[in-house]
Amino acid sequence: MRFRTALCTILCAAACATLPAVAALYKWTDENGRVVYGDTPPPGAKAERISVATPPADPNAVRDMASKDAELRKRAQARTDEEAKEEKNRVDTNLMRRQCQQNAARLKALRQEANIYTYDDKGERVNLDAAARQEAIAQTEKVIRDAGCTPAVTGPASTPTY
């Protein structure tokens, strides 16, 4: 008997809880021309049944989802920006390394080779004399210093290369 009473009580409570979800909403116009909403229209009135959406279980769910979505987009954009920055740094580093290697090769050639020449305005070769060679060495060393190239020593008796 107790089991039956408990079961009936639970079923009645469940039925009462679902009543607001089943309740219908009607819309009609009264004698004065005003639009009226209610759960039971008056007899003879032309009523239109309106479906009512149930509110979300958590009223903050939409706001939370929007903020999480915005945060995900923000993180994705930050990650994209960081990757672009790293790629630019890598390209700049490789460019600087190539320039340092070229200037180091020029400096080595200026110091070691016997005949160094340049081209004049007419496109003819002009050999560098000792003073012009020293000036070119000084300019190349300045370019290497200004670029921040670090010397790499290749052996104990050798001059540093960059």
LINHUWO-V872093 format. One record per residue. N is the residue number from 1. RES is the residue in three letters. BURIAL is I if it has 24 or more other ideal C-beta (glycine too) atoms within 12 Angstrom, else O. Layout:
BEGIN
N:RES:BURIAL ; N:RES:BURIAL
END
This chain:
BEGIN
1:MET:O ; 2:ARG:O ; 3:PHE:O ; 4:ARG:O ; 5:THR:O ; 6:ALA:O ; 7:LEU:O ; 8:CYS:O ; 9:THR:O ; 10:ILE:O ; 11:LEU:O ; 12:CYS:O ; 13:ALA:O ; 14:ALA:O ; 15:ALA:O ; 16:CYS:O ; 17:ALA:O ; 18:THR:O ; 19:LEU:O ; 20:PRO:O ; 21:ALA:O ; 22:VAL:O ; 23:ALA:O ; 24:ALA:O ; 25:LEU:O ; 26:TYR:O ; 27:LYS:O ; 28:TRP:I ; 29:THR:O ; 30:ASP:O ; 31:GLU:O ; 32:ASN:O ; 33:GLY:O ; 34:ARG:O ; 35:VAL:O ; 36:VAL:O ; 37:TYR:O ; 38:GLY:O ; 39:ASP:O ; 40:THR:O ; 41:PRO:O ; 42:PRO:O ; 43:PRO:O ; 44:GLY:O ; 45:ALA:O ; 46:LYS:O ; 47:ALA:O ; 48:GLU:O ; 49:ARG:O ; 50:ILE:O ; 51:SER:O ; 52:VAL:O ; 53:ALA:O ; 54:THR:O ; 55:PRO:O ; 56:PRO:O ; 57:ALA:O ; 58:ASP:O ; 59:PRO:O ; 60:ASN:O ; 61:ALA:O ; 62:VAL:O ; 63:ARG:O ; 64:ASP:O ; 65:MET:O ; 66:ALA:O ; 67:SER:O ; 68:LYS:O ; 69:ASP:O ; 70:ALA:O ; 71:GLU:O ; 72:LEU:O ; 73:ARG:O ; 74:LYS:O ; 75:ARG:O ; 76:ALA:O ; 77:GLN:O ; 78:ALA:O ; 79:ARG:O ; 80:THR:O ; 81:ASP:O ; 82:GLU:O ; 83:GLU:O ; 84:ALA:O ; 85:LYS:O ; 86:GLU:O ; 87:GLU:O ; 88:LYS:O ; 89:ASN:O ; 90:ARG:O ; 91:VAL:O ; 92:ASP:O ; 93:THR:O ; 94:ASN:O ; 95:LEU:O ; 96:MET:O ; 97:ARG:O ; 98:ARG:O ; 99:GLN:O ; 100:CYS:I ; 101:GLN:O ; 102:GLN:O ; 103:ASN:I ; 104:ALA:I ; 105:ALA:O ; 106:ARG:I ; 107:LEU:I ; 108:LYS:I ; 109:ALA:O ; 110:LEU:I ; 111:ARG:O ; 112:GLN:O ; 113:GLU:O ; 114:ALA:O ; 115:ASN:O ; 116:ILE:I ; 117:TYR:O ; 118:THR:O ; 119:TYR:O ; 120:ASP:O ; 121:ASP:O ; 122:LYS:O ; 123:GLY:O ; 124:GLU:O ; 125:ARG:O ; 126:VAL:O ; 127:ASN:O ; 128:LEU:O ; 129:ASP:O ; 130:ALA:O ; 131:ALA:O ; 132:ALA:O ; 133:ARG:I ; 134:GLN:O ; 135:GLU:O ; 136:ALA:I ; 137:ILE:I ; 138:ALA:O ; 139:GLN:O ; 140:THR:I ; 141:GLU:I ; 142:LYS:O ; 143:VAL:O ; 144:ILE:I ; 145:ARG:O ; 146:ASP:O ; 147:ALA:O ; 148:GLY:O ; 149:CYS:I ; 150:THR:O ; 151:PRO:O ; 152:ALA:O ; 153:VAL:O ; 154:THR:O ; 155:GLY:O ; 156:PRO:O ; 157:ALA:O ; 158:SER:O ; 159:THR:O ; 160:PRO:O ; 161:THR:I ; 162:TYR:I
END
